[in-house]
Amino acid sequence: MTFTSMADSNNSSLIVKQATVNDLPATYVLGSYSVRVTFHSQQTRAFNLIWALFDQKLIVKGSRIGIVGGGLAGMTAAAAAKLKGCDVFLYESEAQLMSLQRGNSTRYIHPNIYDWPLKDSEVDKTDLPCLNWSAAKADEVIEQIEQEWELLKEGIKVKTNRKVSKVFGYEGQPRIDINDPFDIEKFDCVILAAGFGVEKSLGDVPLRTYWENDNLHQKMKWAFLPKKILVTGCGDGGLVDYLRLRFTDFKHAKFTAEFLENESLKELRDKLLEIEANAPNDAEKAPVYFIDQYKGLTIDDALKDNIRSKLRSDTKVTLNSGSLTPLNGVSSILNRFAIYLLIAIEELTYIGGKIEAITKTGTGFSVVFDGHPQPEFFDDVIVRHGPVPLVQDLVPLSHVPVATEKDDPTARQLWPAGFYPKKADYELQELVLATPPYGKVISIIGSNGLFVSTNGEQDMTCDRQYSGSYERFLVVDAGEGKFALQNNGKYVTSQNGSLPVRCDRSVLNAWEKFEWIAGPEGIGIKGNNSRFVSSQYGSRAMTCNTPEMKSWEIFKIFAVHDVSNAVAKAEMVLLSFKDFAYRDFHIHELKIFEDNRETGETGRGDLTVNDGLLTISRSNKDGRLLMKIINYHIGGKELPCVPKTSDSPVLRRLNVRFEAKVTNGAQTLFIICKYTDKDQWIHNAFLKMIISDPDWEKYDRIIRLPANLDFVIDLVVRDVENDHSDLIIKDFTIAG
């Protein structure tokens, strides 16, 4: 196939040909047999396919479109068809859309990183007609997409819990056969967006899918270290998991950023692309070709030393695939070259050859490799052989299109500019207000017609076409006629004009307060330095350092949701212990202990949830505030205690773990165990810590108390130097 760089009928004809299901009328596959399937590439294929079907006159406005598969590809195809006026039905077998990746917090999703080292591979946000998102963990990406989906899904008939058994043709039209609950529907066009497919395991290895949360990146808790682990499969999934098991505190986002910013790698980009362009398509030749070519590259010694310094000592990992080397043509350059760097420093163990058998043996696995007479023994096995496309369950295998080449042009924009509306056909109500709309979630548009975005706690910009989760702000009453803007529990800060505007502050201080200046063309946002926030016309990071309210400092406000019950106050105490539940321990009730016996003062504040952070903001005169956590319930039974493990007077251990920091100065934190029937400490059952670090610091402490004793816990926070600083706690857990 030969695609051009322009949007023309030749391209649309080739897109349709590539997607057509043979011997079925008007039925098309969306990317299920593409070599590189990512969130962003599938969305792009969806927009390309809908355009191509319109361009070839195969569908028109009002056409009845059936889409099978409620993942991101299916949702995007549904949104694209809806924007062009089609009557769209979306079928999903699970109870929720995007069910496969939902709840995953260990996989990092980036829209362009697998294009590295191509130009713009570092761009961490999409620029599509709709359903845009920025790089983040999988569950956070889904949240962004859902926010925008809510605004444009009206008119799309979403059918969840619908198991489509097959697609067939009848009287020249495609039909969808649903067996639970039974139904048959006919359409003008059917699109099979079955998505990533279903993974399979090997032998006795339990199925552990790519999208399940796991602890591969964490320190191994194993009787005999290092833990021996086999990772079989050298696609991107297998290579990423191998890297997670080899590097200390592996964070995909940080790893990706370091790759993008490394100066020595920037010099190798052209050579890596040249190697890729000349790679043979032969699956047997490519692995040897890549290792030969990579050995000809000059790798910076500092980069090698940096890699060595990050290697883990608690794992011994072996990589496996059916090829002679782990460097195949299916994986991305980014992951493949990262694996080669481990080869270059002689830190990679690899066994080539098919696995003949895997047998469970005690605490591990016995693995027999083709060509190896003796089995190898591993403590754990990770199988990453890729998913089996679900489309072959819907239509005969002989009908589906062949797999596309690795360089698939349909993964890049081929639809012409202006084909899809510049703004999706949902509208936000513009607000013309003289004062801040306290308690409303708003979106903000600059004079360039684009939305202001937090960019996920990075420098804020005014360059987004649509209002997703990062483009929405809760308007907070900051007192004295001022307001604050909050997104995902964090406040927008002017940084007093000295640095770009960000949305990353957990505490509401002076630099997070703004004045609302209403003008004839819109509003201005004035910081506490008496300077205005500027959109910089969307060309660079926003600032708060412009003395006058000119065009770039004028914004329009749009209401998104009314959340008047969520109006925040500057003096609030924010409390939420994220993941506090641990081994059947659950907080049953939280309250402020208001009687400050030492001073007679009364503590002030409200308890509200704020995404895992306990922020104790000083609001009473001498900075003291007592807080009590009472009434645990265990196994569904409400009890003011932990389980009685024994009638003997043995001690039990409570492991208390959390992270904390202060905004300035220092705070003393007491964690005190008390009797349930009297306001009295249990002897020696307390912790006292002085928290003085302005950056997050981890604490791991033990409290010992009688095992058969009921108790409650008090948290007491006191100023050390009466400096009225704020103590912030997150990820607080107690293990019994």
N, C-alpha and C positions, 0 to 999 in steps of 0.2 A: 504494500500500500504506500502511496506517496501523498502525503499531506502538504499543503502549502502553509505559509505563515499567515496568510490572510483568511478572513472569514468568507468563504465562497461556496458555491453549490458543489464543487468537487469535494471539498472537505465534508459537507453534510452527507453526500452520497457515500463516502467512505466510512463515516461514523455509523450510518445506518447498516451498511453491509457488514461491518465488524460486529455489530450488536444483534443482528437478525438471527432468530431461532429458526433453523431449517424445517420446512414442511409444516409449519404452523402459521396461520394468518396473523399478521400484525402483532407479533410477540417478539420482545427484545430483552436481551440480557444486559445488565448494567455492571460491567467490571468484574464479575465473579471469576472470570478466567484471565484476568490481567495479571502480569507478573508482579507488579508493584501495587499493592492495595493499601492505601492509607486513608485517614479521615479526609484530608484535603483533596487527594486525587479522586476519590469517589464522588465527592461533592462536585468537583469540576467536570467529571464524566457525566454526571446527572444533568448539569446545565447544558453541556454540549449535546447530549442526546435529545433533550426536549427541543432545543433549537433546530437540530438536524431534522427531526420528525416534522416540525413546522415548515422548514425550508423545502423539504421534499414533498410537501402537501399531503403527508400521511396522517396528520392530525390538524385540526383547525380549532378556532375558538368554539367552545361548547362541546368538543369531543368528550366522550365518556372514557376516562382512563382508569384502569385497574393496576395498582402497584402492589406487588407481593414482597413484603419485607419492611419492617418498621425500624430498621437501623438508620444511621445517618444518611446513607445513600438513598434509601427509599423516601425518607422525610424530605430530602433536598429535591428529589425528582417531583414529589408531590407539591412542594412549594413552588418550584419552577413552573409546573403545568398550571397551577392555580393562578400564578401571576399573569399567565397568558390567557386566562379565561376558560380553562377546561373544567369539566365536572370530574372531580378526582375522588377515588376510593383508595384508601391505604389499609392493607391487611397485615396484621402482626399476630404471630402465634402466642406470644407472651402477653402478660397483663399490662406491660408498659412498653413504650417505645424506647429504643436504644437500651434494651434490657441486658445485652451481653456485657457492656462495659460499665454498667451502672454500679456505683458503690466502690469502684476501684480507685485506690489512693496510692498505689505503688508504681503505676505506669505513667510515664511522662509523655504527653502528646504535643508535638510541634508540627505546625503545618508544612514547613519547608525543609527541615533539617536533613531529610533523607535525599535531598537534591545536592547536598554539599559534595564537592566544592563549587558548584555553579553559583553564578551571581544571584544575589537576593536570597540565598538559602538561609541567611541569618534573620530574615524578616519573620517575626514571631506572631504575626496575626494575618488572618485571611482578608481578602478584598473581593468578596463575591456579591452577587446581587442581593442575597439575604442569607440568614443563618451563619453569620460570621462569628469567629471566636479567636481567642489568643492562646498561645502556648501555656499549658498548665497540666496538672495531674488529670487523669481521665475523668474522675467524678466532677472536677471543677469545669472542665471543658463541656461536659454534658449540661451542667447548670447554666453555663453561658448560652448554649444553643437552645435550651428549653425556654429561657427568658424571651428570646426572640420568636420562637415557635408559638408561644402563647399569643403573640400579637398578630400573627398572620394565619393561624390554623383555621380561622372561621371560614366555613364553606367546604373544607376538606372533610370527607366522611371517614373518620378514623375507626377502624374495626379491629379492636384488640381481642385477644383470646379466640382468634379465628385460625384454625389449622387448615391451610390450603393443601390438599392432597395431590392435585395435579392441574395442569393447564392443557386444554385441548381445543381443537377447532371444530366449529359446527356451522354449516351454512355460511362459510366465508368470514365468520367472526370468531375471535378468541373467547373462550369461556374459562372461568375459574371454578373449580370443584372444591367446595369446602365440606369436610366431613364432620367437623365438630365446632358449632352446631351445623347440621347439614344444610347446604344451599348451593345453587349454581347460578352464577351471574355472568352476563354477557357484556362485552365492552367493544369499543372501537379500536382500542389498543391496550395491550397488557405489557407491563415492564416488570421483569424479574430482578428484584434488588435484594437477593437473598444474603448478600453481604459476605462477611469474613468466613462463614462456614463453621463446621464442627470439627474440633480436634479429636484425635484418637491417641491412645496410649499404646505401650508395647508390653507383652508378657504379663508379669505379675505387678507391674508398676501401676499404682493408682492414678487415675486421670487427674491431672492438675493443669487446668486450662491457663492460657496466657493471661486472661483477664481476671483471674482470681487474685485477691490480695495474698501476699506471701511475705516471708521474712528472709529471703535470700541475701539481701543487702545488710542484714544485721549480724552481729557477732554470734557464732554458733554456740549453742548450749549442748555439748556432746561429751560423753564420758571420755572418749579418747580423741584428742585433737592432734593434728589437723583432721577434719572430717573429709573423707574421700567421696567426691561427688562426680558423677558422669553427666555431662550435658550432651545429648545426642540431637543433632540437627544444626546446620550451619546457615540457615536463613537468618533474617534480622532478629527474630524472636530468640533463637538459640544463642546468637552472638551477644545480644544484650544481656541475657541471663548469665552467660559466662563472664562478662565484664562485671556484673553485679557481684558475682561470687569471688572475683579476684581482687577488687579494689576496696580499700577501707572506706566505710561510710559513703558508699557509692550513691550519688544523687544524679539522676539522668540530666536534669536541667543544668547543674553545675558542670558536669562532664561535657555536655554539649557546648556550653559557653566557653570553656577552656579550649576546646578544639577550634572553635570559630575564631578565637582571639589570639591563638598562638602564632607568633610572627614567623617562626620557621616553617610552619605548615602552610601559611599564606604563600610562601615562596614556591611550594610544591604543587599548588593548585593546578596550574596549567599542565604540568607533567602528569598528574593523576588523571586529568580529563583526557589527555592524549592516550594514556594507557587504556582507559575505559573505551575510547572510541575505536581502538584497534583490537579489542578483545575478541577472540573467536567465539562464535555461537555454540560450538561443540562443547557439551557439558563435561566431556572427559578431558579436553585440552585446556579449557579455561582455568581450572585450579592450578595447573603447572605454569601456565602463562603468567598469571598474576604474581605468583611468588618469584618467578624469574625477573619480572619487570620491577617489582618493588625492591628487590635486592640491589637494583641499580641506582636507587635513590639515596641521596645523602641525608641521613637523619641526624639532627642536632643532638650533641651529647647532653646538653642541658635538659632536653625533652626526655631522653632516655633515663637520666637520673631522676627526673620528676616522677616518671612512671614507676621506677623501682621503689621510690620512697612511699608510694601509696599502696603497695601490694599487701594483701592480708596474710597472716600467719596461721589462721584458724581453719583454712580450707586448702585442700589439694584437689584441684579440678582437672578433669580430663575432658577434652572436646572430641566429638565423633561425628562423622558423616560417611556417606558411601564413596566420597571422592578421595583422591590421593592427598590433597591438602585441604585445609578449611577455608580457602579463599576461592569461593565460587562466584559465578556471574550473577546469581540471583540476589545476593545481599547488597545493601547499599555501600557506597564507597566509604562512608563515615565509619560504619561498624567493621567493615572488612579491613580497612587500614588500621583501625585501633587494634584489631586482632594481630595484624602483621607486626605492629610495634612490640607486642609481647613476644612474638617469634624473634624479633631483632635483638631483644635483650635476653634471649634464651630462657623465657619464663612461660612457655606454653607446652603442654602435653597433649598430644593428638594421636588418636588411633583411627586410621582410615579403614573403611570396610563396613559392610552390612552387618547388623546385629542379627545373629541366628536365633538366640534365645535369651530371655531374662527370667530368672527364677528367684523368688523370695527365699532367703536363707537367714533365719534368725532375725537380727536387727538390720540386715542389709540385703544386697542383691548379688547374685552370681550372673555375670554377663558373658556370653559366648560370641566372639566376633568372627566373621568370615575370614578364614586364613590363619586363625590363631588356635593352636591345638589346645591350649589351656585357658580356662575361664578366668576372667578378672573379677575381683570383688570390690564392691562400692557400698558405702553407707547409705547413699541416696542416688536416685536417677531422675533427671529432668528430661522429659521427652518434648522436643520442639520440632516436629516434622510437618508443621503447617496444617491448616484446616482443610477438610474435604468440602468443596463447594456444595451448598444445599440445592443449587439449581438442578442438579442431576436427579434429585428426588421428585422434581416437578414435571420435567419433560424427559423423554428418552435421551440417553447419552449420545446417541448418533445425531440428535437434532441440535445439540448445543454448539456454539461457535468455537473455533480453535483458540488456544491461548494466544494472547497478543505478544509481540516482541517486548523486550525490556524497555526500550525507548518508545513508549506508547504516547503518541501525540495527543490522544484524547484526554490525557491527564493534564493538559495545558489548555488555556482558554482558546477556543476556536469560534465561539459565537461572536457576532459583531457588536461593537459598542452601540448601546441604545436599544438592543433587542429586548432586554428586560428593563422594566422601569427603573430609573435611577434610585428612586425610593420605592420600597414595596408598597402595595396598595392598602396598607393600613395607615391610619393617620393618628397623630398625637395632638391633643388639644393644646393650642398655644395659650399661655396664661399671660395676661397683661396686668400685673399687680404692683401696687405702690409699696407693699411691704412683703417680707418673706412669707411663703406659704408653709408655715410650720406644720409638721406632721404629714407632709406630702412627699412622696418620692417623685423627683423630677428628672427630666433629661434636659441638657443644656446644649444649645446650638450656637456656634460662632458665626461671624459675618461671612464666612466662606460656605455656609450651609451644611457644615458637618458637625457631628456630635463631639462633645468633650468626653474624653475617656480617662479613667484612672490608670489604664494599662497594667492593672494588677500590682499596684504599689510601686511601679516604676515612675519615671518622669511623666507627668500628665501631658496629653496632646489633644488637639482639636482636629481630628482627621478621620473619624469613623462615620461610615455611611448610615449605619443603623444603630438603634439603641438596644444594646444587649445588657448583660448584668454589670459590666464594667462601666457602662454609660448612664447609670442611674444613681441618684443621690437622695438620701433622706435629709430633709431640711430640719435642722435641730435648733431649738431656742437656746442661744448661748448667754442670754441675759443682757441687760442694759441696752436693749434694742438691737443687738447683734445676732448673727446666725452662724451656724456651722454646717458643713456638708459632710455626710457620712456615707461610706460604701463598704459593705462587708465588715461592719464593725470598726472601721478605721476612719479617722478624720482627715479631710483635706487640710494641708498646711501651706501657708505662704512662704515659710522659712524666712520670714521677714524680708523677702525680696532678694536675699543674697544667693539663693540657689533656685533651681526650677521647682515649680509647684508639684507636690506629690500628695498621695492619699495613703499614708502609712503610719499615722499617729494614733496610738491607743488611748491617749489622754488628751482632753480638751484644755489647752492652755491658750495664751494670748495670740500666738501665731496662727491658731486654728479658728479664730473669730474674724468675721467679715461684716462689712456694712453693705446693705442692699440699696443701691442708688438707681432709682427709676428715672428713665429718660423717655423722650418721645419715640425713639426707635427700638428701645429694649432696655435692659438693665446693665449696670456696671457692678462689679464685685470689688470692693475696696478693702485692702488688708489693713492690719493695725499699724503699718508704716505709712498710711495715707496714700499709698500707691495702688494702682488698679491692676487686676489680673488681666493678662493679655493672651489671646489665642495664638499669637504669633502667626496668624493666618494659616495655621495648620502645618507650617513648614518645619517647625522645630518645637522643642519642649516649651510648655507654657511657663510664664513668669509672673511675678507680682511686683513689678518695678517701674510701671509706666505712670508718669505724673498726671496725665490727662485721659479722659474717657473719650477716645477716638473710635474709629471704625473697628479696629482689632480688639478693642476693649468693651464692645457692645455685644451682649448675648441675648438670645431669645429663650424663654423657658417653656417647657412642655410638661404637663402633668401626665404621669403614668399610672400611679396607684395612690389611692387615699388611704393612708395608714395613720389617721389622727390619734389612734390609741397608742402609737409608738413614739409620741413626742418625747424627746430626751431633754434633760436638764443638766446644766453644767456641773451641779454639785452632786450628781448621782453616784452611787456606788454600784459598779457593774459586777455581777457575779455569775459565773457559770464554770463548773468544774468539768472540763471536757474529758470524756472517757473515765469518769470517776468510778463507774460501775466496774467491779473487779472481784471475781470469785463470789458472786451472789451478794456483794455489798452494794447498797444503793442509798443515795441520799433520799430521805423521805420528806424532810422539811428543812428549809433554810430561813433563818431570821436574824435580824439585827438585835444584839443584846444591848439595849439602849441605856441601861443604868450604869453610868461610869462612876463607880463608888469613890474613886480617889479625888475627883474634882467636883462631883455633883453636876457636871455638864451632861447634856444629852447628845448622843451621837445622832447625826443626821444622814439620811440617804435612803434610796430605794433599791430593792433587789430586782435586777432585770438580767435576762440572758444576753450575753455578748460574745458568742463564738469562742468559748474556751478560755476566756480571760477573766480573772478576778482582779479588778482594779479598785484599790482602796484610795479614794481621793480625799484628802484632808478637808474636813468641813466643820469640825468643832474646834474650839479655841486652842486647846493645847495639843491637838493632833492625835488624840487617843480615840480609838473605836474598838469596841469589843464585839466579837461576832461568834455565834454559836451554831454548830451543826448538830441537829438532834434527830433522834428516832430513825435508826436504820430499819429496813425491813429485809428479811431473809427468806428466800424461797417462797415469796408471796405472803408470808406471815409478818405482820407488823410487830417488830420487837425493838426495844431501845438498847440493843446489845449486839455483840457478835456471838456466834455459836459457842455453847459451853462444850469444850472439847474433852474436859476431864473434871472429875470431882476433886482431884488432888491439887495441891497448891503449886503446881508447876507454872513456869512462866511461858507465855506465848509472845511471839514477835509480831509487831506491826511494822511492815516496811512502808515508809512514807517517801514518795518520790514526786518531784515537781521541778519546774523551772521558774526563776524569779529574776526581777530586776527592779531598780528604782529610777525615778526621773532625775533626782539629784539628792545629795546628802545620804542619809542612811535610815533604815527602819529596823526595829527589833520585832521578830516574828516568834510568838509562842504558840506551840501546838500542844494542848493540854488534855489529858484524859481525866474525866471526873466521874464520880459515882452518879448513878441515875437518880437516887433517892435523896441526895443531899448535895449542896453546892460546895464540894470539897474535892481537892486534887487527890488522885490515886498516887500513893508514895512512889516517887521517882519516875512516874509515867508521863514525862513531858519532854519537849524539845525547846531549846532557845537558840535562835540564830539571828545574827546581825546581817542584814542584806544591804550591801552598799555598792554593788556593781551596776553601772548604767546599762550594761549589756546582759543578755540572757545568760544565766549560770545555772547549771544543773545541781540539784540537791538530792541525796539518797541517804536517808537516816532510818534508824531503828528505834522504836519504843518497845520496852518490855513491861508486861503487866500480867497479873494472875490470869491463867487460862479460863477459870470458871467465873470470871467477874463480868457483870454487866457494866456498860459505861457509855458516856456520851463524850463528844470532843468539842473543845473550845479552841477557836483561833483568835488570838489576841495580837493586835498590831499597835506598836507604840513608836512615836518619833524618838530618835536618839538625840538629836540636837535641836528639836523644835523648829525644823526647817521646812515643815509642811510639804515634804516630798510625797510622791505617789509610789506605792508598792504595787507591782503587777505580777500576778502569778498565773501560770498556765500548766496544762497537762498534769494536774494534781491527782495522784492515785494512792490508794492505801491497799496493801495486800495483807490478808489476815494469816 
